[in-house]
């Protein structure tokens, strides 16, 4: 099984996060600014390597906490 972000996620948001294709682990690679965006809705897909490949979809809601206040 390998994991990817959905095609519906904008390139700008994909530049902020990295997904490990084998583990599905998501990490930040860009700076998240609470003042700019308070939450992100990340749509992801898991797909196997069968013939035909089967896939599953899920949505991850990530809420940014303002640590300055």
Number of C-alpha atoms within 10 A of each C-alpha: 14 14 21 18 22 16 11 9 13 11 9 8 13 17 12 13 16 17 17 12 15 11 10 17 10 14 11 12 12 12 9 17 12 14 9 7 10 13 14 14 12 18 16 19 16 18 15 13 10 9 6 7 9 11 14 10 13 11 13 10 10 11 12 14 13 11 6 5 4
